Amino acid sequence: MRLARLRHLTGGGAFHAMSRFADSKAVFDVENASCPNANYFLKLMRKLEAFHGMKIITYTLMSTHFHLLVCEPAHSSKKISDAELVAKIRALNGSTAAAELAWQLKHLRVELKSPAAAEELKMRYLKRMGNISNFIQDLKGRFAQWYNRRKGRYGVLWADRFKSVLVEGGTATWTMAAYIDLNCVRAGLADDPKDYRWCGYGEATAGGSQLARTGLMEVFAERGELSWKQFARDYRKLLFTEGEQKPVALNSNKRPRRGIAAARVQEVLDGNGELTLGELVRCRVRYFADGLALGSAEFIEKIFDGNRGHFGEKRKDGARRLRGGDYEGLRTLRDLRKSPLG
């Protein structure tokens, strides 16, 4: 017997949503960093996130299923302007669909002088927004249509309806987020979730996505406003602590569960969660592309002195520290104002 989908009593709140492909079909080639199916799924996921007014905290794609930790808005959006709705449709369905909706709304309001009919048309869209069930239904349905067209196939792609777990804030939220981001470690696909292309932590850290970072920082929302640098240190320590491989008793028949080696966990804790230089070079670090010059402080000062005319009179020296991690004494000529990662 199926239970009705549980709801947060105060509205909104977080859910862990999970769904599998029918017959455990491996649709996502997660060992391929450019898997078209996984790329399209994430692109669609972000479009629907914006349309439905959801906030994705983190996610993981595995070959046969996905995990999402997603927040519903506390209050569904029932009052938005025509222009705002048209913009949402443009982002989701393209310019043609947006132009058609804009024409319909204007036709109802101006030519037919029927604002009530225009509001009724808008409500057809608005009633679907801000609801986890509608969001996942659209995500799975649209992906299935795209995949079936691409493969020239028919029939069911997903196995049954999605599962969902209500998640309280605080400890429950960060525990669930860590569980989701560590799926790749437990499956033996990565030793460090930062290096896994298909999870929220990897997108936020190695990918440098600001959208992914904003969502992931909801993990510690109860702590108040944190900088990404502070959050990244704390969450990385949490991930490695939670992901440590647990020893199995000698007389136990249980297989050891994959995890992060104790020595590696201690290394991360000793480093206060900071990424090392070796780890940073595997990320998208803006200094490496936008820093103008990279090297020791002495080297940067020589470059600065030799190109003094390119800088303003108020600039007194050249070497700038690199933010975001341990760069082992490297300096850059350009002080990036935005986040250096991504």
C-alpha contacts under 8 A as a table, 3 or more apart, distances in Angstrom:
res1	aa1	res2	aa2	distance
5	R	164	S	7.67
6	L	166	L	7.19
7	R	11	G	7.27
7	R	166	L	7.29
8	H	11	G	5.26
8	H	12	G	6.43
8	H	13	G	6.15
8	H	166	L	7.15
10	T	74	A	7.65
11	G	72	E	7.95
11	G	73	P	7.72
11	G	74	A	5.18
11	G	75	H	6.79
12	G	71	C	6.69
12	G	72	E	4.45
12	G	73	P	4.79
12	G	74	A	3.85
12	G	75	H	6.65
13	G	71	C	5.32
13	G	72	E	5.51
13	G	73	P	7.14
13	G	74	A	6.85
13	G	166	L	7.71
13	G	167	V	7.31
13	G	168	E	7.40
13	G	169	G	7.98
14	A	69	L	6.75
14	A	70	V	5.46
14	A	71	C	4.16
14	A	72	E	6.36
14	A	166	L	6.17
14	A	167	V	5.26
14	A	168	E	6.91
14	A	169	G	7.65
14	A	173	T	7.81
15	F	68	L	7.85
15	F	69	L	5.67
15	F	70	V	5.47
15	F	71	C	6.33
15	F	132	I	7.90
15	F	164	S	6.20
15	F	165	V	5.44
15	F	166	L	4.67
15	F	167	V	5.45
16	H	67	H	6.98
16	H	68	L	5.62
16	H	69	L	4.53
16	H	70	V	6.57
16	H	164	S	5.37
16	H	165	V	5.06
16	H	166	L	6.58
16	H	167	V	6.91
16	H	176	M	7.61
17	A	67	H	5.82
17	A	68	L	5.11
17	A	69	L	6.39
17	A	70	V	7.59
17	A	162	F	6.60
17	A	163	K	5.65
17	A	164	S	4.42
17	A	165	V	6.67
18	M	65	H	7.17
18	M	66	F	5.62
18	M	67	H	4.61
18	M	68	L	6.41
18	M	162	F	5.68
18	M	163	K	5.25
18	M	164	S	6.42
19	S	65	H	5.60
19	S	66	F	5.82
19	S	67	H	7.13
19	S	158	W	7.44
19	S	159	A	7.35
19	S	161	R	7.16
19	S	162	F	4.66
19	S	163	K	6.29
20	R	24	S	6.65
20	R	64	T	5.83
20	R	65	H	4.16
20	R	66	F	6.76
20	R	158	W	6.06
20	R	159	A	5.68
20	R	162	F	7.73
21	F	24	S	5.31
21	F	25	K	5.54
21	F	26	A	7.55
21	F	27	V	7.51
21	F	64	T	5.68
21	F	65	H	6.00
21	F	157	L	5.85
21	F	158	W	4.24
21	F	159	A	5.20
22	A	25	K	5.99
22	A	156	V	7.16
22	A	157	L	5.57
22	A	158	W	4.78
22	A	159	A	4.11
22	A	160	D	7.83
23	D	159	A	7.21
24	S	64	T	5.39
24	S	65	H	7.88
25	K	63	S	7.86
25	K	64	T	5.64
26	A	29	D	6.99
26	A	63	S	4.80
26	A	64	T	4.62
27	V	37	N	7.03
27	V	63	S	5.95
27	V	64	T	6.16
28	F	35	C	6.95
28	F	37	N	6.00
28	F	38	A	5.49
28	F	61	L	7.37
28	F	62	M	6.60
28	F	63	S	4.44
28	F	64	T	6.66
29	D	32	N	5.60
29	D	35	C	5.81
29	D	37	N	7.81
29	D	38	A	7.40
29	D	63	S	5.78
30	V	33	A	6.84
30	V	35	C	6.91
30	V	38	A	7.57
30	V	61	L	7.34
30	V	62	M	6.32
30	V	63	S	5.82
30	V	197	R	7.85
30	V	198	W	6.96
31	E	189	L	7.48
32	N	35	C	5.35
33	A	197	R	6.18
34	S	39	N	7.04
35	C	38	A	5.47
35	C	39	N	6.09
36	P	39	N	5.03
36	P	40	Y	6.04
37	N	40	Y	5.28
37	N	41	F	6.19
37	N	147	Y	7.53
38	A	41	F	5.04
38	A	42	L	6.28
38	A	61	L	7.47
38	A	198	W	7.73
39	N	42	L	5.34
39	N	43	K	6.22
40	Y	43	K	5.03
40	Y	44	L	6.04
40	Y	143	F	7.95
41	F	44	L	5.17
41	F	45	M	5.97
41	F	139	L	7.98
41	F	143	F	6.46
42	L	45	M	4.82
42	L	46	R	6.23
43	K	46	R	5.37
43	K	47	K	6.43
44	L	47	K	5.12
44	L	48	L	6.17
44	L	139	L	6.95
44	L	143	F	7.59
45	M	48	L	5.29
45	M	49	E	6.00
45	M	139	L	6.34
46	R	49	E	4.90
46	R	50	A	6.41
47	K	50	A	5.37
47	K	51	F	6.31
47	K	91	A	6.65
47	K	92	L	5.59
48	L	51	F	4.87
48	L	52	H	5.84
48	L	92	L	6.80
48	L	135	F	6.85
48	L	138	D	7.68
48	L	139	L	7.03
49	E	52	H	5.49
49	E	53	G	5.92
49	E	54	M	4.97
49	E	55	K	6.39
49	E	56	I	7.14
49	E	135	F	7.58
50	A	53	G	5.20
50	A	54	M	6.54
50	A	88	K	7.41
51	F	54	M	7.87
51	F	88	K	5.49
51	F	89	I	7.43
51	F	91	A	7.80
51	F	92	L	6.81
51	F	129	M	7.16
52	H	128	R	7.31
52	H	129	M	4.31
52	H	130	G	5.18
52	H	131	N	7.32
52	H	135	F	6.48
53	G	72	E	7.42
53	G	73	P	6.55
53	G	77	S	7.90
53	G	129	M	6.54
53	G	130	G	5.53
54	M	70	V	6.87
54	M	71	C	5.79
54	M	72	E	5.18
54	M	73	P	6.11
54	M	130	G	6.23
54	M	132	I	7.96
55	K	70	V	5.63
55	K	71	C	5.04
55	K	72	E	6.76
55	K	73	P	7.73
55	K	215	G	6.30
56	I	59	Y	7.49
56	I	68	L	7.15
56	I	69	L	6.06
56	I	70	V	4.32
56	I	71	C	6.28
56	I	212	A	7.89
56	I	215	G	5.58
56	I	216	L	7.75
57	I	68	L	7.77
57	I	69	L	5.44
57	I	70	V	5.53
57	I	71	C	7.20
57	I	177	A	7.52
57	I	200	G	7.59
57	I	212	A	7.50
57	I	214	T	7.94
57	I	215	G	4.21
57	I	216	L	4.63
57	I	217	M	7.44
57	I	218	E	6.32
57	I	219	V	7.21
58	T	68	L	6.18
58	T	69	L	5.40
58	T	70	V	7.26
58	T	177	A	6.39
58	T	180	I	7.42
58	T	181	D	7.28
58	T	199	C	7.02
58	T	200	G	4.49
58	T	201	Y	6.94
58	T	212	A	7.37
58	T	215	G	6.75
58	T	216	L	5.78
59	Y	66	F	7.43
59	Y	67	H	5.39
59	Y	68	L	4.38
59	Y	69	L	6.05
59	Y	180	I	6.33
59	Y	181	D	6.80
59	Y	198	W	7.95
59	Y	199	C	5.29
59	Y	200	G	5.05
60	T	66	F	5.81
60	T	67	H	5.22
60	T	68	L	6.73
60	T	180	I	6.11
60	T	181	D	6.24
60	T	183	N	7.11
60	T	184	C	7.91
60	T	198	W	5.80
60	T	199	C	4.21
60	T	200	G	6.57
61	L	65	H	6.38
61	L	66	F	4.53
61	L	67	H	6.50
61	L	198	W	5.49
61	L	199	C	6.43
62	M	65	H	5.28
62	M	66	F	5.77
62	M	184	C	7.75
62	M	198	W	7.84
67	H	180	I	6.54
68	L	180	I	7.68
69	L	176	M	7.68
69	L	177	A	6.80
69	L	180	I	7.88
72	E	130	G	5.75
72	E	131	N	6.30
72	E	132	I	6.37
73	P	76	S	6.27
73	P	130	G	5.82
75	H	130	G	7.48
76	S	129	M	6.59
76	S	130	G	5.00
76	S	131	N	7.73
77	S	80	I	6.90
77	S	126	L	6.70
77	S	129	M	6.95
77	S	130	G	6.97
78	K	123	M	7.56
78	K	126	L	6.04
78	K	127	K	7.54
80	I	84	E	6.14
80	I	85	L	6.70
81	S	84	E	5.17
81	S	85	L	6.41
82	D	85	L	5.25
82	D	86	V	6.14
82	D	102	A	7.49
82	D	105	L	7.39
82	D	122	K	7.84
83	A	86	V	5.07
83	A	87	A	6.11
83	A	102	A	7.81
84	E	87	A	5.09
84	E	88	K	6.37
85	L	88	K	5.11
85	L	89	I	6.32
85	L	122	K	7.75
86	V	89	I	5.08
86	V	90	R	6.11
86	V	98	A	5.31
86	V	99	A	7.72
86	V	101	L	6.65
86	V	102	A	6.25
87	A	90	R	5.02
87	A	91	A	6.28
87	A	98	A	7.09
88	K	91	A	5.20
88	K	92	L	6.23
89	I	92	L	5.04
89	I	93	N	5.51
89	I	94	G	6.85
89	I	97	A	6.84
89	I	98	A	5.40
90	R	93	N	5.43
90	R	94	G	4.42
90	R	95	S	5.13
90	R	96	T	7.79
90	R	97	A	6.70
90	R	98	A	4.82
91	A	94	G	5.95
93	N	96	T	7.84
93	N	97	A	5.99
93	N	98	A	7.31
94	G	97	A	5.81
94	G	98	A	6.40
95	S	98	A	5.00
95	S	99	A	6.00
96	T	99	A	5.20
96	T	100	E	6.25
97	A	100	E	5.14
97	A	101	L	6.31
98	A	101	L	5.22
98	A	102	A	6.13
99	A	102	A	5.06
99	A	103	W	6.13
100	E	103	W	5.19
100	E	104	Q	6.25
101	L	104	Q	5.05
101	L	105	L	6.19
102	A	105	L	5.30
102	A	106	K	6.17
103	W	106	K	5.19
103	W	107	H	5.90
104	Q	107	H	5.06
104	Q	108	L	6.18
104	Q	118	A	7.91
105	L	108	L	5.24
105	L	109	R	6.18
105	L	118	A	5.42
105	L	121	L	7.75
106	K	109	R	5.15
106	K	110	V	5.67
106	K	111	E	7.40
107	H	110	V	5.53
107	H	111	E	5.07
107	H	112	L	6.29
108	L	111	E	6.07
108	L	112	L	4.97
108	L	113	K	6.03
108	L	114	S	5.36
108	L	115	P	6.51
108	L	117	A	6.54
108	L	118	A	5.60
109	R	112	L	6.09
109	R	113	K	4.77
109	R	114	S	5.16
109	R	115	P	4.92
109	R	117	A	7.98
109	R	118	A	6.32
110	V	113	K	5.08
110	V	114	S	7.62
114	S	117	A	5.44
114	S	118	A	6.63
115	P	118	A	4.96
115	P	119	E	6.20
116	A	119	E	5.13
116	A	120	E	6.19
117	A	120	E	4.95
117	A	121	L	6.25
118	A	121	L	5.12
118	A	122	K	6.32
119	E	122	K	4.99
119	E	123	M	6.10
120	E	123	M	5.05
120	E	124	R	6.67
121	L	124	R	5.47
121	L	125	Y	7.40
122	K	125	Y	5.51
122	K	126	L	6.23
123	M	126	L	4.72
123	M	127	K	5.71
124	R	127	K	5.85
124	R	128	R	7.31
125	Y	128	R	5.75
125	Y	129	M	7.09
126	L	129	M	5.30
128	R	131	N	6.70
128	R	134	N	6.04
128	R	135	F	7.98
129	M	134	N	7.29
129	M	135	F	7.56
130	G	135	F	7.74
131	N	134	N	5.50
131	N	135	F	6.21
132	I	135	F	5.05
132	I	136	I	6.18
133	S	136	I	5.39
133	S	137	Q	5.98
134	N	137	Q	4.99
134	N	138	D	6.05
135	F	138	D	5.31
135	F	139	L	6.18
136	I	139	L	4.92
136	I	140	K	6.01
136	I	162	F	7.73
137	Q	140	K	5.37
137	Q	141	G	5.83
138	D	141	G	5.09
138	D	142	R	5.78
139	L	142	R	5.54
139	L	143	F	6.07
140	K	143	F	5.24
140	K	144	A	6.04
140	K	158	W	7.51
141	G	144	A	5.18
141	G	145	Q	6.30
142	R	145	Q	5.17
142	R	146	W	6.26
143	F	146	W	5.12
143	F	147	Y	6.00
144	A	147	Y	5.09
144	A	148	N	5.95
144	A	157	L	6.08
144	A	158	W	7.75
145	Q	148	N	5.28
145	Q	149	R	6.20
146	W	149	R	5.28
146	W	150	R	6.14
147	Y	150	R	5.05
147	Y	151	K	6.09
148	N	151	K	5.17
148	N	152	G	5.58
148	N	153	R	4.85
148	N	154	Y	6.11
149	R	152	G	5.06
149	R	153	R	6.68
150	R	153	R	7.95
156	V	159	A	7.65
158	W	161	R	7.81
167	V	172	A	6.11
167	V	173	T	6.17
167	V	176	M	7.83
168	E	171	T	7.82
168	E	172	A	5.47
168	E	173	T	6.19
169	G	172	A	5.81
169	G	173	T	5.09
169	G	222	E	7.71
170	G	173	T	5.44
170	G	174	W	6.60
170	G	219	V	7.32
170	G	220	F	6.78
170	G	221	A	7.48
170	G	222	E	6.17
171	T	174	W	5.48
171	T	175	T	5.97
172	A	175	T	5.17
172	A	176	M	6.10
173	T	176	M	5.28
173	T	177	A	6.10
173	T	219	V	5.83
174	W	177	A	4.95
174	W	178	A	6.02
174	W	219	V	4.99
174	W	220	F	6.97
175	T	178	A	5.26
175	T	179	Y	6.20
176	M	179	Y	4.97
176	M	180	I	6.24
177	A	180	I	5.19
177	A	181	D	6.17
177	A	219	V	7.07
178	A	181	D	5.13
178	A	182	L	5.92
178	A	238	L	7.52
178	A	239	L	5.72
178	A	242	E	7.15
179	Y	182	L	5.30
179	Y	183	N	6.56
180	I	183	N	5.53
181	D	184	C	7.06
181	D	193	P	6.45
181	D	199	C	6.07
181	D	200	G	6.81
181	D	201	Y	6.29
181	D	239	L	7.98
182	L	185	V	5.25
182	L	186	R	6.41
182	L	193	P	6.22
182	L	239	L	7.27
182	L	243	G	6.52
183	N	186	R	5.20
183	N	187	A	6.17
184	C	187	A	5.11
184	C	188	G	6.21
184	C	189	L	5.06
184	C	190	A	5.72
184	C	193	P	6.53
184	C	196	Y	6.90
185	V	188	G	5.09
185	V	189	L	5.91
185	V	190	A	5.19
185	V	191	D	5.66
185	V	192	D	6.78
185	V	193	P	6.59
185	V	243	G	7.63
185	V	258	R	6.82
185	V	259	G	5.92
185	V	260	I	7.32
186	R	189	L	7.72
186	R	257	R	7.08
186	R	258	R	4.87
186	R	259	G	5.68
187	A	190	A	7.94
187	A	258	R	7.05
188	G	191	D	7.14
188	G	258	R	6.69
189	L	196	Y	7.52
190	A	193	P	6.23
190	A	195	D	6.57
190	A	196	Y	6.11
191	D	195	D	7.82
191	D	259	G	7.81
191	D	260	I	6.51
192	D	195	D	5.70
192	D	196	Y	7.29
192	D	260	I	7.78
193	P	196	Y	5.19
193	P	199	C	7.58
193	P	201	Y	6.71
193	P	202	G	6.11
194	K	197	R	7.92
194	K	201	Y	6.02
194	K	202	G	4.30
194	K	203	E	7.91
194	K	205	T	6.21
194	K	206	A	6.05
195	D	202	G	5.93
195	D	206	A	6.83
196	Y	199	C	6.30
196	Y	202	G	5.52
197	R	202	G	5.75
197	R	203	E	6.71
198	W	202	G	6.89
198	W	203	E	7.32
199	C	202	G	5.33
199	C	203	E	6.29
200	G	203	E	5.08
200	G	204	A	6.07
200	G	212	A	6.15
200	G	216	L	7.23
201	Y	204	A	5.10
201	Y	205	T	5.93
201	Y	212	A	7.64
201	Y	216	L	7.37
202	G	205	T	5.22
202	G	206	A	5.37
202	G	207	G	6.29
203	E	206	A	5.94
203	E	207	G	4.37
203	E	208	G	6.28
203	E	209	S	5.86
203	E	212	A	6.23
204	A	207	G	5.63
204	A	208	G	5.03
204	A	209	S	4.96
204	A	210	Q	6.78
204	A	211	L	7.74
204	A	212	A	4.89
204	A	213	R	4.88
204	A	216	L	7.70
205	T	208	G	5.26
205	T	209	S	7.48
205	T	213	R	7.77
205	T	283	C	7.08
205	T	341	L	7.29
206	A	282	R	6.94
206	A	283	C	4.11
206	A	284	R	5.85
206	A	341	L	7.64
206	A	342	G	7.70
207	G	283	C	6.53
207	G	284	R	5.99
207	G	342	G	6.27
208	G	213	R	7.84
208	G	283	C	7.61
208	G	284	R	6.24
208	G	285	V	7.96
208	G	341	L	5.25
208	G	342	G	3.63
209	S	212	A	5.25
209	S	213	R	6.28
209	S	342	G	6.35
210	Q	213	R	4.99
210	Q	214	T	6.11
210	Q	342	G	7.91
211	L	214	T	5.22
211	L	215	G	6.40
212	A	215	G	5.26
212	A	216	L	6.10
213	R	216	L	5.08
213	R	217	M	6.07
213	R	228	W	7.51
214	T	217	M	5.42
214	T	218	E	7.17
215	G	218	E	5.68
216	L	219	V	5.84
217	M	220	F	5.98
217	M	221	A	6.71
217	M	228	W	7.70
217	M	231	F	6.85
218	E	221	A	4.72
220	F	223	R	5.62
220	F	224	G	7.61
220	F	231	F	7.83
221	A	224	G	5.71
221	A	225	E	7.34
223	R	226	L	7.58
226	L	230	Q	6.37
226	L	231	F	6.16
227	S	230	Q	5.37
227	S	231	F	6.16
228	W	231	F	4.99
228	W	232	A	5.78
229	K	232	A	5.23
229	K	233	R	6.42
229	K	324	G	6.35
230	Q	233	R	5.34
230	Q	234	D	6.37
231	F	234	D	5.21
231	F	235	Y	5.95
232	A	235	Y	5.29
232	A	236	R	5.92
232	A	273	G	7.40
232	A	274	E	7.97
233	R	236	R	5.31
233	R	237	K	6.34
233	R	272	N	6.44
233	R	273	G	4.23
233	R	274	E	5.69
234	D	237	K	5.29
234	D	238	L	6.26
234	D	272	N	7.90
234	D	273	G	6.44
235	Y	238	L	4.88
235	Y	239	L	6.10
235	Y	273	G	7.86
236	R	239	L	5.07
236	R	240	F	6.28
236	R	268	V	7.93
236	R	273	G	5.47
237	K	240	F	5.33
237	K	241	T	6.08
237	K	268	V	6.59
237	K	269	L	5.97
237	K	272	N	7.16
237	K	273	G	5.21
238	L	241	T	5.15
238	L	242	E	6.02
239	L	242	E	5.21
239	L	243	G	5.77
240	F	243	G	4.92
240	F	244	E	5.94
240	F	260	I	6.88
240	F	265	V	5.40
240	F	268	V	7.37
241	T	244	E	5.54
241	T	265	V	6.40
243	G	259	G	5.49
243	G	260	I	5.69
244	E	259	G	5.19
244	E	260	I	4.48
244	E	261	A	6.03
244	E	262	A	6.01
244	E	265	V	6.55
245	Q	257	R	6.55
245	Q	258	R	6.01
245	Q	259	G	3.96
245	Q	260	I	5.15
245	Q	261	A	5.82
245	Q	262	A	6.80
246	K	256	P	7.53
246	K	257	R	7.03
246	K	259	G	7.41
247	P	256	P	7.06
248	V	252	S	6.67
248	V	254	K	7.31
248	V	255	R	7.73
248	V	256	P	5.97
249	A	252	S	5.19
260	I	264	R	6.72
260	I	265	V	6.66
261	A	264	R	5.31
261	A	265	V	6.37
262	A	265	V	5.04
262	A	266	Q	6.22
263	A	266	Q	5.15
263	A	267	E	6.20
264	R	267	E	4.95
264	R	268	V	6.39
265	V	268	V	5.29
265	V	269	L	6.32
266	Q	269	L	5.01
266	Q	270	D	5.93
267	E	270	D	5.12
267	E	271	G	6.22
268	V	271	G	5.06
268	V	272	N	6.31
268	V	273	G	5.27
268	V	274	E	7.26
269	L	272	N	4.98
269	L	273	G	5.84
270	D	273	G	7.66
271	G	274	E	5.67
271	G	275	L	7.98
274	E	324	G	7.93
274	E	325	G	5.50
274	E	326	D	6.77
275	L	278	G	7.98
275	L	279	E	5.74
275	L	280	L	6.07
275	L	324	G	7.94
275	L	325	G	5.31
275	L	326	D	6.40
276	T	279	E	5.15
276	T	280	L	6.09
276	T	325	G	6.47
276	T	326	D	5.27
276	T	327	Y	6.92
277	L	280	L	4.98
277	L	281	V	6.26
277	L	325	G	7.38
277	L	326	D	5.79
277	L	327	Y	5.00
277	L	328	E	6.79
278	G	281	V	5.57
278	G	282	R	7.09
279	E	282	R	5.54
279	E	283	C	7.03
280	L	283	C	5.15
280	L	284	R	7.83
280	L	285	V	7.00
280	L	325	G	7.43
281	V	284	R	7.42
281	V	285	V	7.05
283	C	341	L	7.22
283	C	342	G	7.86
284	R	341	L	5.83
284	R	342	G	5.08
285	V	288	F	5.78
285	V	289	A	7.46
285	V	340	P	5.78
285	V	341	L	4.54
285	V	342	G	5.68
286	R	289	A	5.33
286	R	290	D	5.56
286	R	291	G	7.08
286	R	340	P	5.07
286	R	341	L	5.85
286	R	342	G	5.85
287	Y	290	D	5.11
287	Y	291	G	4.34
287	Y	292	L	7.96
287	Y	294	L	7.86
287	Y	322	L	7.55
287	Y	332	T	7.19
287	Y	334	R	7.93
287	Y	336	L	7.58
287	Y	340	P	6.28
288	F	291	G	6.05
288	F	294	L	7.45
289	A	292	L	7.54
290	D	334	R	7.60
291	G	294	L	6.68
291	G	332	T	5.66
291	G	333	L	5.94
291	G	334	R	4.88
291	G	335	D	7.41
291	G	336	L	7.49
292	L	332	T	7.17
292	L	333	L	5.84
292	L	334	R	6.16
293	A	300	I	6.76
293	A	303	I	7.85
293	A	332	T	5.49
293	A	333	L	5.27
293	A	334	R	7.51
294	L	300	I	6.93
294	L	330	L	6.87
294	L	331	R	5.82
294	L	332	T	4.62
294	L	333	L	6.81
295	G	299	F	5.94
295	G	300	I	6.25
295	G	330	L	5.23
295	G	331	R	5.42
295	G	332	T	6.55
296	S	299	F	5.19
296	S	300	I	6.30
296	S	329	G	6.61
296	S	330	L	5.11
296	S	331	R	5.55
297	A	300	I	5.19
297	A	301	E	6.20
297	A	319	A	5.44
297	A	320	R	7.94
297	A	329	G	7.81
297	A	330	L	7.00
297	A	331	R	5.57
297	A	332	T	7.96
298	E	301	E	5.25
298	E	302	K	6.39
298	E	319	A	7.96
299	F	302	K	5.25
299	F	303	I	6.39
300	I	303	I	5.10
300	I	304	F	6.08
300	I	318	G	6.06
300	I	319	A	5.35
300	I	331	R	6.92
300	I	332	T	6.62
300	I	333	L	6.12
301	E	304	F	4.93
301	E	305	D	6.09
301	E	317	D	6.75
301	E	318	G	5.12
301	E	319	A	5.88
302	K	305	D	5.17
302	K	306	G	6.14
303	I	306	G	5.14
303	I	307	N	6.19
303	I	318	G	7.81
304	F	307	N	5.22
304	F	308	R	5.67
304	F	317	D	7.13
304	F	318	G	5.13
304	F	319	A	7.98
304	F	333	L	7.35
305	D	308	R	5.11
305	D	318	G	7.78
307	N	310	H	5.86
307	N	311	F	7.75
308	R	311	F	5.75
309	G	312	G	7.55
311	F	315	R	6.58
312	G	315	R	5.62
313	E	316	K	7.50
315	R	318	G	7.66
318	G	332	T	7.95
318	G	333	L	5.54
318	G	334	R	7.96
319	A	331	R	5.71
319	A	332	T	5.76
319	A	333	L	5.42
319	A	334	R	7.96
320	R	331	R	5.41
320	R	332	T	5.16
320	R	333	L	5.86
320	R	334	R	6.59
320	R	335	D	5.97
321	R	330	L	7.32
321	R	331	R	5.14
321	R	332	T	6.52
321	R	335	D	7.69
322	L	325	G	7.57
322	L	327	Y	6.97
322	L	330	L	7.21
322	L	331	R	6.06
322	L	332	T	6.66
322	L	335	D	7.80
322	L	340	P	7.93
323	R	340	P	6.63
324	G	339	S	7.85
324	G	340	P	6.58
324	G	341	L	7.09
326	D	329	G	7.95
327	Y	330	L	5.53
332	T	335	D	7.25
336	L	339	S	7.25
336	L	340	P	6.56
339	S	342	G	7.00
